[in-house]
Amino acid sequence: MIAKAITKNQLLILSEAANNPYPITTLLRNLSRRERISISTLKSSARSLKELGMIAFGNSETARLTSAGKLLIQIVAIR
């Protein structure tokens, strides 16, 4: 049920953040280029994830998964 409420773009961001040593802007720019998704779409998805408590980022900090984000990635990987 949770996995159905999370979009494909949000899952991409979570997966990228799991192995990411970069700030959110760099992460989203890289994803945008690689996946050919508009940066504005990815920014919106990242904001939603932050509001849901799945990812943490800000002021040049490295984007990182919260414990809830890590759990979601594990659940999705099992399916």
N, C-alpha and C positions, 0 to 999 in steps of 0.2 A: 504494500500500500504506500509506504513512504517513497519507495523507489519510483512509483508511478507519478508521484507529485513533484519529483525533481526532473527538470528538463535535461535533454541530451547535452546542451551547452553547459549546464551547471555540473553535470557529471564530468565533462571534459575539464572544467576548471578545478574541480576537486581532485581529479586524478593527476593533473599537472602540479597542483600545489603539494601533493603528497611527496613529490620528488623534486622540489623547487627551491633553489637557493636565491631567488630573485624577488624584488618588490612586485606588488600586484600589477603595476603598469607594464613592467617588462614581461611578466607572465602572460598577460592578456594580449600584448602586442605579438609575442611569439605564437600564441595560439591563433590569433587572427590571421597571421601570414600563413601558417601551416595548414589550418583547416578552412581558410577562406570564409571566415565569419566576420561580419562587421564588428569593429571595436566597440561601437555603441551597444550592440546586442550583448557582447561579452561583459561590458561594464554593468549593464542592467542585471545580468545574471549574477555577477559577483556581488553587487549590492544586496540582492535578494538572499544570497548565501550568507552574507555577513549578518543580515537582519535575522535570519533563521538560526544563527549561532553555529554555522557549519565551518566557517573560515574566519580567520582573523588577519587583518592587515591595516596599515595606515602609516602615514608620514615616513616613507622610505623603509619601513620595516619589511622584512621578508614575509611574504604571504605564507600562512601556515594553517593546517587543518586543526580544528579544535577536536576535543575528544568525540563530540557528536559527529563531526565530519569524518573522522577516522572510522567510527562505527558504521556509518553509512557506506563508506567505501568497502568495508569488509562484508557487509550484507550484500551489496551489489555483486561483489566478486564471487560470492557463494552461489548466486543464482545462475 
